Amino acid sequence: MIDVAEGVRTVIALHLGAVETGMTEDAKLTELGADSIDLYEVVMSLEEKFDISINDRDVQRLVTVGDTIAFIKGKVG
């Protein structure tokens, strides 16, 4: 099984060019360089990687790396 935290960080790093190892759970996606298009791409990659669906209302709750990890854990766990 994929480690959720590692998988989320990998996807975020891939799309935002952020350094995965220095990415704290408190880091806001916008602080890491995400605009609305980047966020859309991150969400699509997360859906594919974890075989889940993320609706628009849920996307608005994904503010930090930690929020995103917790959300994905809730969906796959």
PDB file with SEQRES, HELIX, SHEET and CRYST1 records, atoms N, CA, C and O in Angstrom:
SEQRES   1 A   77  MET ILE ASP VAL ALA GLU GLY VAL ARG THR VAL ILE ALA          
SEQRES   2 A   77  LEU HIS LEU GLY ALA VAL GLU THR GLY MET THR GLU ASP          
SEQRES   3 A   77  ALA LYS LEU THR GLU LEU GLY ALA ASP SER ILE ASP LEU          
SEQRES   4 A   77  TYR GLU VAL VAL MET SER LEU GLU GLU LYS PHE ASP ILE          
SEQRES   5 A   77  SER ILE ASN ASP ARG ASP VAL GLN ARG LEU VAL THR VAL          
SEQRES   6 A   77  GLY ASP THR ILE ALA PHE ILE LYS GLY LYS VAL GLY              
HELIX    1 AA1 VAL A    4  LEU A   16  1                                  13    
HELIX    2 AA2 GLU A   20  GLY A   22  5                                   3    
HELIX    3 AA3 SER A   36  PHE A   50  1                                  15    
HELIX    4 AA4 ASP A   56  VAL A   59  1                                   4    
HELIX    5 AA5 VAL A   65  VAL A   76  1                                  12    
CRYST1    1.000    1.000    1.000  90.00  90.00  90.00 P 1           1          
ATOM      1  N   MET A   1       0.841  -1.195   0.000  1.00  0.00           N  
ATOM      2  CA  MET A   1       0.000   0.000   0.000  1.00  0.00           C  
ATOM      3  C   MET A   1       0.877   1.246   0.000  1.00  0.00           C  
ATOM      4  O   MET A   1       1.938   1.273   0.625  1.00  0.00           O  
ATOM      5  N   ILE A   2       0.435   2.249  -0.689  1.00  0.00           N  
ATOM      6  CA  ILE A   2       1.167   3.508  -0.794  1.00  0.00           C  
ATOM      7  C   ILE A   2       1.103   4.249   0.539  1.00  0.00           C  
ATOM      8  O   ILE A   2       0.038   4.342   1.149  1.00  0.00           O  
ATOM      9  N   ASP A   3       2.242   4.778   0.991  1.00  0.00           N  
ATOM     10  CA  ASP A   3       2.246   5.653   2.153  1.00  0.00           C  
ATOM     11  C   ASP A   3       1.581   6.957   1.729  1.00  0.00           C  
ATOM     12  O   ASP A   3       2.073   7.648   0.837  1.00  0.00           O  
ATOM     13  N   VAL A   4       0.468   7.291   2.364  1.00  0.00           N  
ATOM     14  CA  VAL A   4      -0.339   8.434   1.934  1.00  0.00           C  
ATOM     15  C   VAL A   4       0.447   9.735   2.022  1.00  0.00           C  
ATOM     16  O   VAL A   4       0.473  10.504   1.061  1.00  0.00           O  
ATOM     17  N   ALA A   5       1.082   9.992   3.151  1.00  0.00           N  
ATOM     18  CA  ALA A   5       1.811  11.254   3.320  1.00  0.00           C  
ATOM     19  C   ALA A   5       2.898  11.401   2.259  1.00  0.00           C  
ATOM     20  O   ALA A   5       3.055  12.465   1.660  1.00  0.00           O  
ATOM     21  N   GLU A   6       3.637  10.335   2.038  1.00  0.00           N  
ATOM     22  CA  GLU A   6       4.696  10.367   1.028  1.00  0.00           C  
ATOM     23  C   GLU A   6       4.113  10.569  -0.369  1.00  0.00           C  
ATOM     24  O   GLU A   6       4.652  11.338  -1.165  1.00  0.00           O  
ATOM     25  N   GLY A   7       3.018   9.880  -0.661  1.00  0.00           N  
ATOM     26  CA  GLY A   7       2.381  10.010  -1.966  1.00  0.00           C  
ATOM     27  C   GLY A   7       1.859  11.408  -2.220  1.00  0.00           C  
ATOM     28  O   GLY A   7       2.011  11.943  -3.318  1.00  0.00           O  
ATOM     29  N   VAL A   8       1.240  12.007  -1.207  1.00  0.00           N  
ATOM     30  CA  VAL A   8       0.720  13.375  -1.343  1.00  0.00           C  
ATOM     31  C   VAL A   8       1.868  14.348  -1.565  1.00  0.00           C  
ATOM     32  O   VAL A   8       1.803  15.206  -2.445  1.00  0.00           O  
ATOM     33  N   ARG A   9       2.911  14.213  -0.771  1.00  0.00           N  
ATOM     34  CA  ARG A   9       4.067  15.110  -0.920  1.00  0.00           C  
ATOM     35  C   ARG A   9       4.712  14.965  -2.302  1.00  0.00           C  
ATOM     36  O   ARG A   9       5.131  15.954  -2.904  1.00  0.00           O  
ATOM     37  N   THR A  10       4.786  13.747  -2.793  1.00  0.00           N  
ATOM     38  CA  THR A  10       5.370  13.506  -4.116  1.00  0.00           C  
ATOM     39  C   THR A  10       4.553  14.195  -5.199  1.00  0.00           C  
ATOM     40  O   THR A  10       5.115  14.836  -6.087  1.00  0.00           O  
ATOM     41  N   VAL A  11       3.233  14.070  -5.132  1.00  0.00           N  
ATOM     42  CA  VAL A  11       2.359  14.705  -6.127  1.00  0.00           C  
ATOM     43  C   VAL A  11       2.502  16.225  -6.057  1.00  0.00           C  
ATOM     44  O   VAL A  11       2.631  16.887  -7.087  1.00  0.00           O  
ATOM     45  N   ILE A  12       2.478  16.770  -4.856  1.00  0.00           N  
ATOM     46  CA  ILE A  12       2.597  18.223  -4.701  1.00  0.00           C  
ATOM     47  C   ILE A  12       3.945  18.693  -5.240  1.00  0.00           C  
ATOM     48  O   ILE A  12       4.011  19.681  -5.972  1.00  0.00           O  
ATOM     49  N   ALA A  13       5.008  17.999  -4.888  1.00  0.00           N  
ATOM     50  CA  ALA A  13       6.347  18.378  -5.357  1.00  0.00           C  
ATOM     51  C   ALA A  13       6.438  18.322  -6.874  1.00  0.00           C  
ATOM     52  O   ALA A  13       7.046  19.192  -7.498  1.00  0.00           O  
ATOM     53  N   LEU A  14       5.838  17.308  -7.460  1.00  0.00           N  
ATOM     54  CA  LEU A  14       5.862  17.154  -8.911  1.00  0.00           C  
ATOM     55  C   LEU A  14       5.195  18.331  -9.615  1.00  0.00           C  
ATOM     56  O   LEU A  14       5.721  18.851 -10.599  1.00  0.00           O  
ATOM     57  N   HIS A  15       4.052  18.742  -9.115  1.00  0.00           N  
ATOM     58  CA  HIS A  15       3.294  19.796  -9.786  1.00  0.00           C  
ATOM     59  C   HIS A  15       3.722  21.212  -9.403  1.00  0.00           C  
ATOM     60  O   HIS A  15       3.573  22.141 -10.197  1.00  0.00           O  
ATOM     61  N   LEU A  16       4.248  21.377  -8.205  1.00  0.00           N  
ATOM     62  CA  LEU A  16       4.579  22.733  -7.757  1.00  0.00           C  
ATOM     63  C   LEU A  16       6.070  23.008  -7.724  1.00  0.00           C  
ATOM     64  O   LEU A  16       6.491  24.136  -7.466  1.00  0.00           O  
ATOM     65  N   GLY A  17       6.864  21.989  -7.983  1.00  0.00           N  
ATOM     66  CA  GLY A  17       8.309  22.181  -7.954  1.00  0.00           C  
ATOM     67  C   GLY A  17       8.833  22.404  -6.551  1.00  0.00           C  
ATOM     68  O   GLY A  17       9.948  22.895  -6.376  1.00  0.00           O  
ATOM     69  N   ALA A  18       8.041  22.049  -5.547  1.00  0.00           N  
ATOM     70  CA  ALA A  18       8.454  22.211  -4.159  1.00  0.00           C  
ATOM     71  C   ALA A  18       9.418  21.089  -3.791  1.00  0.00           C  
ATOM     72  O   ALA A  18       9.410  20.019  -4.399  1.00  0.00           O  
ATOM     73  N   VAL A  19      10.239  21.350  -2.797  1.00  0.00           N  
ATOM     74  CA  VAL A  19      11.163  20.336  -2.317  1.00  0.00           C  
ATOM     75  C   VAL A  19      10.409  19.444  -1.340  1.00  0.00           C  
ATOM     76  O   VAL A  19       9.966  19.891  -0.282  1.00  0.00           O  
ATOM     77  N   GLU A  20      10.275  18.203  -1.706  1.00  0.00           N  
ATOM     78  CA  GLU A  20       9.466  17.243  -0.952  1.00  0.00           C  
ATOM     79  C   GLU A  20       9.950  17.063   0.483  1.00  0.00           C  
ATOM     80  O   GLU A  20       9.135  16.976   1.401  1.00  0.00           O  
ATOM     81  N   THR A  21      11.257  17.005   0.688  1.00  0.00           N  
ATOM     82  CA  THR A  21      11.789  16.714   2.017  1.00  0.00           C  
ATOM     83  C   THR A  21      11.581  17.871   2.992  1.00  0.00           C  
ATOM     84  O   THR A  21      11.496  17.642   4.198  1.00  0.00           O  
ATOM     85  N   GLY A  22      11.496  19.097   2.505  1.00  0.00           N  
ATOM     86  CA  GLY A  22      11.318  20.236   3.384  1.00  0.00           C  
ATOM     87  C   GLY A  22       9.877  20.688   3.514  1.00  0.00           C  
ATOM     88  O   GLY A  22       9.608  21.737   4.098  1.00  0.00           O  
ATOM     89  N   MET A  23       8.957  19.919   2.983  1.00  0.00           N  
ATOM     90  CA  MET A  23       7.545  20.295   2.948  1.00  0.00           C  
ATOM     91  C   MET A  23       6.887  19.922   4.279  1.00  0.00           C  
ATOM     92  O   MET A  23       6.710  18.742   4.580  1.00  0.00           O  
ATOM     93  N   THR A  24       6.528  20.934   5.070  1.00  0.00           N  
ATOM     94  CA  THR A  24       5.871  20.663   6.348  1.00  0.00           C  
ATOM     95  C   THR A  24       4.370  20.506   6.145  1.00  0.00           C  
ATOM     96  O   THR A  24       3.825  20.929   5.125  1.00  0.00           O  
ATOM     97  N   GLU A  25       3.713  19.901   7.114  1.00  0.00           N  
ATOM     98  CA  GLU A  25       2.269  19.735   7.010  1.00  0.00           C  
ATOM     99  C   GLU A  25       1.537  21.062   7.155  1.00  0.00           C  
ATOM    100  O   GLU A  25       0.387  21.180   6.731  1.00  0.00           O  
ATOM    101  N   ASP A  26       2.180  22.056   7.743  1.00  0.00           N  
ATOM    102  CA  ASP A  26       1.568  23.377   7.905  1.00  0.00           C  
ATOM    103  C   ASP A  26       1.696  24.248   6.658  1.00  0.00           C  
ATOM    104  O   ASP A  26       1.064  25.301   6.567  1.00  0.00           O  
ATOM    105  N   ALA A  27       2.503  23.816   5.707  1.00  0.00           N  
ATOM    106  CA  ALA A  27       2.730  24.621   4.498  1.00  0.00           C  
ATOM    107  C   ALA A  27       1.439  24.723   3.683  1.00  0.00           C  
ATOM    108  O   ALA A  27       0.816  23.716   3.347  1.00  0.00           O  
ATOM    109  N   LYS A  28       1.058  25.951   3.377  1.00  0.00           N  
ATOM    110  CA  LYS A  28      -0.121  26.171   2.538  1.00  0.00           C  
ATOM    111  C   LYS A  28       0.263  25.909   1.083  1.00  0.00           C  
ATOM    112  O   LYS A  28       1.360  26.251   0.641  1.00  0.00           O  
ATOM    113  N   LEU A  29      -0.658  25.302   0.359  1.00  0.00           N  
ATOM    114  CA  LEU A  29      -0.383  25.000  -1.045  1.00  0.00           C  
ATOM    115  C   LEU A  29      -0.096  26.274  -1.831  1.00  0.00           C  
ATOM    116  O   LEU A  29       0.735  26.270  -2.740  1.00  0.00           O  
ATOM    117  N   THR A  30      -0.775  27.359  -1.487  1.00  0.00           N  
ATOM    118  CA  THR A  30      -0.517  28.624  -2.179  1.00  0.00           C  
ATOM    119  C   THR A  30       0.878  29.152  -1.867  1.00  0.00           C  
ATOM    120  O   THR A  30       1.507  29.779  -2.720  1.00  0.00           O  
ATOM    121  N   GLU A  31       1.367  28.904  -0.654  1.00  0.00           N  
ATOM    122  CA  GLU A  31       2.725  29.319  -0.303  1.00  0.00           C  
ATOM    123  C   GLU A  31       3.772  28.507  -1.073  1.00  0.00           C  
ATOM    124  O   GLU A  31       4.897  28.958  -1.286  1.00  0.00           O  
ATOM    125  N   LEU A  32       3.378  27.316  -1.479  1.00  0.00           N  
ATOM    126  CA  LEU A  32       4.279  26.467  -2.262  1.00  0.00           C  
ATOM    127  C   LEU A  32       4.203  26.793  -3.749  1.00  0.00           C  
ATOM    128  O   LEU A  32       4.889  26.175  -4.563  1.00  0.00           O  
ATOM    129  N   GLY A  33       3.367  27.766  -4.098  1.00  0.00           N  
ATOM    130  CA  GLY A  33       3.300  28.236  -5.473  1.00  0.00           C  
ATOM    131  C   GLY A  33       2.065  27.818  -6.246  1.00  0.00           C  
ATOM    132  O   GLY A  33       1.997  28.043  -7.454  1.00  0.00           O  
ATOM    133  N   ALA A  34       1.080  27.211  -5.580  1.00  0.00           N  
ATOM    134  CA  ALA A  34      -0.107  26.724  -6.289  1.00  0.00           C  
ATOM    135  C   ALA A  34      -1.063  27.850  -6.634  1.00  0.00           C  
ATOM    136  O   ALA A  34      -1.438  28.650  -5.777  1.00  0.00           O  
ATOM    137  N   ASP A  35      -1.454  27.902  -7.907  1.00  0.00           N  
ATOM    138  CA  ASP A  35      -2.568  28.753  -8.309  1.00  0.00           C  
ATOM    139  C   ASP A  35      -3.737  27.811  -8.597  1.00  0.00           C  
ATOM    140  O   ASP A  35      -3.625  26.609  -8.356  1.00  0.00           O  
ATOM    141  N   SER A  36      -4.828  28.318  -9.094  1.00  0.00           N  
ATOM    142  CA  SER A  36      -6.015  27.472  -9.288  1.00  0.00           C  
ATOM    143  C   SER A  36      -5.774  26.347 -10.290  1.00  0.00           C  
ATOM    144  O   SER A  36      -6.293  25.244 -10.115  1.00  0.00           O  
ATOM    145  N   ILE A  37      -5.008  26.605 -11.317  1.00  0.00           N  
ATOM    146  CA  ILE A  37      -4.713  25.563 -12.305  1.00  0.00           C  
ATOM    147  C   ILE A  37      -3.811  24.489 -11.695  1.00  0.00           C  
ATOM    148  O   ILE A  37      -4.025  23.295 -11.908  1.00  0.00           O  
ATOM    149  N   ASP A  38      -2.807  24.920 -10.939  1.00  0.00           N  
ATOM    150  CA  ASP A  38      -1.927  23.956 -10.275  1.00  0.00           C  
ATOM    151  C   ASP A  38      -2.719  23.075  -9.317  1.00  0.00           C  
ATOM    152  O   ASP A  38      -2.524  21.860  -9.275  1.00  0.00           O  
ATOM    153  N   LEU A  39      -3.608  23.688  -8.552  1.00  0.00           N  
ATOM    154  CA  LEU A  39      -4.413  22.934  -7.600  1.00  0.00           C  
ATOM    155  C   LEU A  39      -5.267  21.898  -8.320  1.00  0.00           C  
ATOM    156  O   LEU A  39      -5.395  20.764  -7.857  1.00  0.00           O  
ATOM    157  N   TYR A  40      -5.840  22.277  -9.432  1.00  0.00           N  
ATOM    158  CA  TYR A  40      -6.634  21.353 -10.244  1.00  0.00           C  
ATOM    159  C   TYR A  40      -5.780  20.162 -10.685  1.00  0.00           C  
ATOM    160  O   TYR A  40      -6.227  19.017 -10.620  1.00  0.00           O  
ATOM    161  N   GLU A  41      -4.562  20.432 -11.128  1.00  0.00           N  
ATOM    162  CA  GLU A  41      -3.666  19.366 -11.569  1.00  0.00           C  
ATOM    163  C   GLU A  41      -3.255  18.466 -10.406  1.00  0.00           C  
ATOM    164  O   GLU A  41      -3.165  17.248 -10.562  1.00  0.00           O  
ATOM    165  N   VAL A  42      -3.006  19.062  -9.246  1.00  0.00           N  
ATOM    166  CA  VAL A  42      -2.661  18.283  -8.056  1.00  0.00           C  
ATOM    167  C   VAL A  42      -3.818  17.355  -7.702  1.00  0.00           C  
ATOM    168  O   VAL A  42      -3.612  16.170  -7.439  1.00  0.00           O  
ATOM    169  N   VAL A  43      -5.030  17.893  -7.695  1.00  0.00           N  
ATOM    170  CA  VAL A  43      -6.210  17.102  -7.348  1.00  0.00           C  
ATOM    171  C   VAL A  43      -6.400  15.953  -8.338  1.00  0.00           C  
ATOM    172  O   VAL A  43      -6.677  14.825  -7.930  1.00  0.00           O  
ATOM    173  N   MET A  44      -6.256  16.229  -9.617  1.00  0.00           N  
ATOM    174  CA  MET A  44      -6.405  15.174 -10.620  1.00  0.00           C  
ATOM    175  C   MET A  44      -5.362  14.067 -10.413  1.00  0.00           C  
ATOM    176  O   MET A  44      -5.678  12.884 -10.539  1.00  0.00           O  
ATOM    177  N   SER A  45      -4.147  14.446 -10.102  1.00  0.00           N  
ATOM    178  CA  SER A  45      -3.093  13.458  -9.865  1.00  0.00           C  
ATOM    179  C   SER A  45      -3.360  12.653  -8.599  1.00  0.00           C  
ATOM    180  O   SER A  45      -3.115  11.447  -8.564  1.00  0.00           O  
ATOM    181  N   LEU A  46      -3.861  13.318  -7.560  1.00  0.00           N  
ATOM    182  CA  LEU A  46      -4.196  12.608  -6.323  1.00  0.00           C  
ATOM    183  C   LEU A  46      -5.330  11.609  -6.561  1.00  0.00           C  
ATOM    184  O   LEU A  46      -5.305  10.488  -6.051  1.00  0.00           O  
ATOM    185  N   GLU A  47      -6.322  12.035  -7.342  1.00  0.00           N  
ATOM    186  CA  GLU A  47      -7.429  11.129  -7.663  1.00  0.00           C  
ATOM    187  C   GLU A  47      -6.911   9.888  -8.377  1.00  0.00           C  
ATOM    188  O   GLU A  47      -7.321   8.768  -8.071  1.00  0.00           O  
ATOM    189  N   GLU A  48      -6.023  10.092  -9.314  1.00  0.00           N  
ATOM    190  CA  GLU A  48      -5.474   8.973 -10.077  1.00  0.00           C  
ATOM    191  C   GLU A  48      -4.576   8.086  -9.213  1.00  0.00           C  
ATOM    192  O   GLU A  48      -4.687   6.861  -9.240  1.00  0.00           O  
ATOM    193  N   LYS A  49      -3.700   8.712  -8.459  1.00  0.00           N  
ATOM    194  CA  LYS A  49      -2.737   7.967  -7.644  1.00  0.00           C  
ATOM    195  C   LYS A  49      -3.430   7.099  -6.594  1.00  0.00           C  
ATOM    196  O   LYS A  49      -3.035   5.955  -6.368  1.00  0.00           O  
ATOM    197  N   PHE A  50      -4.471   7.652  -5.949  1.00  0.00           N  
ATOM    198  CA  PHE A  50      -5.125   6.943  -4.853  1.00  0.00           C  
ATOM    199  C   PHE A  50      -6.463   6.325  -5.254  1.00  0.00           C  
ATOM    200  O   PHE A  50      -7.161   5.758  -4.414  1.00  0.00           O  
ATOM    201  N   ASP A  51      -6.822   6.433  -6.531  1.00  0.00           N  
ATOM    202  CA  ASP A  51      -8.065   5.868  -7.051  1.00  0.00           C  
ATOM    203  C   ASP A  51      -9.282   6.326  -6.242  1.00  0.00           C  
ATOM    204  O   ASP A  51     -10.075   5.518  -5.758  1.00  0.00           O  
ATOM    205  N   ILE A  52      -9.399   7.656  -6.113  1.00  0.00           N  
ATOM    206  CA  ILE A  52     -10.497   8.270  -5.370  1.00  0.00           C  
ATOM    207  C   ILE A  52     -11.099   9.383  -6.205  1.00  0.00           C  
ATOM    208  O   ILE A  52     -10.580   9.731  -7.266  1.00  0.00           O  
ATOM    209  N   SER A  53     -12.199   9.938  -5.719  1.00  0.00           N  
ATOM    210  CA  SER A  53     -12.823  11.091  -6.355  1.00  0.00           C  
ATOM    211  C   SER A  53     -12.858  12.227  -5.340  1.00  0.00           C  
ATOM    212  O   SER A  53     -13.212  12.022  -4.179  1.00  0.00           O  
ATOM    213  N   ILE A  54     -12.494  13.414  -5.782  1.00  0.00           N  
ATOM    214  CA  ILE A  54     -12.497  14.593  -4.913  1.00  0.00           C  
ATOM    215  C   ILE A  54     -13.419  15.622  -5.546  1.00  0.00           C  
ATOM    216  O   ILE A  54     -13.155  16.096  -6.651  1.00  0.00           O  
ATOM    217  N   ASN A  55     -14.503  15.970  -4.851  1.00  0.00           N  
ATOM    218  CA  ASN A  55     -15.445  16.935  -5.422  1.00  0.00           C  
ATOM    219  C   ASN A  55     -14.982  18.372  -5.164  1.00  0.00           C  
ATOM    220  O   ASN A  55     -14.075  18.603  -4.365  1.00  0.00           O  
ATOM    221  N   ASP A  56     -15.606  19.324  -5.841  1.00  0.00           N  
ATOM    222  CA  ASP A  56     -15.195  20.728  -5.765  1.00  0.00           C  
ATOM    223  C   ASP A  56     -15.260  21.283  -4.348  1.00  0.00           C  
ATOM    224  O   ASP A  56     -14.404  22.074  -3.953  1.00  0.00           O  
ATOM    225  N   ARG A  57     -16.263  20.878  -3.582  1.00  0.00           N  
ATOM    226  CA  ARG A  57     -16.390  21.371  -2.208  1.00  0.00           C  
ATOM    227  C   ARG A  57     -15.216  20.892  -1.363  1.00  0.00           C  
ATOM    228  O   ARG A  57     -14.703  21.635  -0.526  1.00  0.00           O  
ATOM    229  N   ASP A  58     -14.793  19.649  -1.581  1.00  0.00           N  
ATOM    230  CA  ASP A  58     -13.654  19.113  -0.839  1.00  0.00           C  
ATOM    231  C   ASP A  58     -12.350  19.801  -1.234  1.00  0.00           C  
ATOM    232  O   ASP A  58     -11.478  20.012  -0.391  1.00  0.00           O  
ATOM    233  N   VAL A  59     -12.217  20.146  -2.496  1.00  0.00           N  
ATOM    234  CA  VAL A  59     -10.999  20.816  -2.964  1.00  0.00           C  
ATOM    235  C   VAL A  59     -10.780  22.117  -2.186  1.00  0.00           C  
ATOM    236  O   VAL A  59      -9.640  22.462  -1.877  1.00  0.00           O  
ATOM    237  N   GLN A  60     -11.838  22.827  -1.873  1.00  0.00           N  
ATOM    238  CA  GLN A  60     -11.727  24.091  -1.147  1.00  0.00           C  
ATOM    239  C   GLN A  60     -11.184  23.898   0.269  1.00  0.00           C  
ATOM    240  O   GLN A  60     -10.663  24.839   0.868  1.00  0.00           O  
ATOM    241  N   ARG A  61     -11.303  22.691   0.801  1.00  0.00           N  
ATOM    242  CA  ARG A  61     -10.812  22.407   2.152  1.00  0.00           C  
ATOM    243  C   ARG A  61      -9.342  22.002   2.163  1.00  0.00           C  
ATOM    244  O   ARG A  61      -8.745  21.884   3.233  1.00  0.00           O  
ATOM    245  N   LEU A  62      -8.760  21.792   1.007  1.00  0.00           N  
ATOM    246  CA  LEU A  62      -7.361  21.374   0.916  1.00  0.00           C  
ATOM    247  C   LEU A  62      -6.469  22.607   0.888  1.00  0.00           C  
ATOM    248  O   LEU A  62      -6.004  23.027  -0.171  1.00  0.00           O  
ATOM    249  N   VAL A  63      -6.240  23.174   2.050  1.00  0.00           N  
ATOM    250  CA  VAL A  63      -5.484  24.422   2.163  1.00  0.00           C  
ATOM    251  C   VAL A  63      -4.001  24.152   2.399  1.00  0.00           C  
ATOM    252  O   VAL A  63      -3.143  24.779   1.778  1.00  0.00           O  
ATOM    253  N   THR A  64      -3.708  23.218   3.295  1.00  0.00           N  
ATOM    254  CA  THR A  64      -2.317  22.912   3.626  1.00  0.00           C  
ATOM    255  C   THR A  64      -1.955  21.495   3.193  1.00  0.00           C  
ATOM    256  O   THR A  64      -2.817  20.701   2.815  1.00  0.00           O  
ATOM    257  N   VAL A  65      -0.676  21.204   3.257  1.00  0.00           N  
ATOM    258  CA  VAL A  65      -0.209  19.854   2.965  1.00  0.00           C  
ATOM    259  C   VAL A  65      -0.855  18.881   3.954  1.00  0.00           C  
ATOM    260  O   VAL A  65      -1.288  17.797   3.564  1.00  0.00           O  
ATOM    261  N   GLY A  66      -0.919  19.266   5.230  1.00  0.00           N  
ATOM    262  CA  GLY A  66      -1.524  18.422   6.251  1.00  0.00           C  
ATOM    263  C   GLY A  66      -3.003  18.172   6.009  1.00  0.00           C  
ATOM    264  O   GLY A  66      -3.486  17.055   6.193  1.00  0.00           O  
ATOM    265  N   ASP A  67      -3.731  19.224   5.591  1.00  0.00           N  
ATOM    266  CA  ASP A  67      -5.152  19.057   5.250  1.00  0.00           C  
ATOM    267  C   ASP A  67      -5.310  18.020   4.151  1.00  0.00           C  
ATOM    268  O   ASP A  67      -6.199  17.170   4.199  1.00  0.00           O  
ATOM    269  N   THR A  68      -4.443  18.104   3.171  1.00  0.00           N  
ATOM    270  CA  THR A  68      -4.522  17.219   2.012  1.00  0.00           C  
ATOM    271  C   THR A  68      -4.210  15.783   2.419  1.00  0.00           C  
ATOM    272  O   THR A  68      -4.908  14.856   2.008  1.00  0.00           O  
ATOM    273  N   ILE A  69      -3.179  15.596   3.215  1.00  0.00           N  
ATOM    274  CA  ILE A  69      -2.818  14.256   3.699  1.00  0.00           C  
ATOM    275  C   ILE A  69      -3.979  13.662   4.497  1.00  0.00           C  
ATOM    276  O   ILE A  69      -4.366  12.516   4.269  1.00  0.00           O  
ATOM    277  N   ALA A  70      -4.534  14.439   5.433  1.00  0.00           N  
ATOM    278  CA  ALA A  70      -5.629  13.954   6.282  1.00  0.00           C  
ATOM    279  C   ALA A  70      -6.847  13.591   5.433  1.00  0.00           C  
ATOM    280  O   ALA A  70      -7.494  12.572   5.675  1.00  0.00           O  
ATOM    281  N   PHE A  71      -7.156  14.424   4.441  1.00  0.00           N  
ATOM    282  CA  PHE A  71      -8.309  14.163   3.577  1.00  0.00           C  
ATOM    283  C   PHE A  71      -8.111  12.845   2.813  1.00  0.00           C  
ATOM    284  O   PHE A  71      -9.006  12.001   2.772  1.00  0.00           O  
ATOM    285  N   ILE A  72      -6.937  12.685   2.217  1.00  0.00           N  
ATOM    286  CA  ILE A  72      -6.673  11.468   1.442  1.00  0.00           C  
ATOM    287  C   ILE A  72      -6.704  10.241   2.354  1.00  0.00           C  
ATOM    288  O   ILE A  72      -7.259   9.210   1.975  1.00  0.00           O  
ATOM    289  N   LYS A  73      -6.124  10.335   3.538  1.00  0.00           N  
ATOM    290  CA  LYS A  73      -6.164   9.215   4.484  1.00  0.00           C  
ATOM    291  C   LYS A  73      -7.608   8.838   4.800  1.00  0.00           C  
ATOM    292  O   LYS A  73      -7.930   7.655   4.908  1.00  0.00           O  
ATOM    293  N   GLY A  74      -8.472   9.828   4.948  1.00  0.00           N  
ATOM    294  CA  GLY A  74      -9.885   9.565   5.213  1.00  0.00           C  
ATOM    295  C   GLY A  74     -10.590   8.882   4.063  1.00  0.00           C  
ATOM    296  O   GLY A  74     -11.521   8.104   4.269  1.00  0.00           O  
ATOM    297  N   LYS A  75     -10.151   9.169   2.862  1.00  0.00           N  
ATOM    298  CA  LYS A  75     -10.779   8.575   1.677  1.00  0.00           C  
ATOM    299  C   LYS A  75     -10.290   7.145   1.411  1.00  0.00           C  
ATOM    300  O   LYS A  75     -11.065   6.300   0.964  1.00  0.00           O  
ATOM    301  N   VAL A  76      -9.027   6.877   1.679  1.00  0.00           N  
ATOM    302  CA  VAL A  76      -8.477   5.553   1.356  1.00  0.00           C  
ATOM    303  C   VAL A  76      -8.464   4.619   2.562  1.00  0.00           C  
ATOM    304  O   VAL A  76      -8.308   3.407   2.411  1.00  0.00           O  
ATOM    305  N   GLY A  77      -8.628   5.181   3.752  1.00  0.00           N  
ATOM    306  CA  GLY A  77      -8.532   4.369   4.966  1.00  0.00           C  
ATOM    307  C   GLY A  77      -9.794   3.749   5.297  1.00  0.00           C  
ATOM    308  O   GLY A  77      -9.888   3.031   6.292  1.00  0.00           O  
TER     309      GLY A  77                                                      
END                                                                             
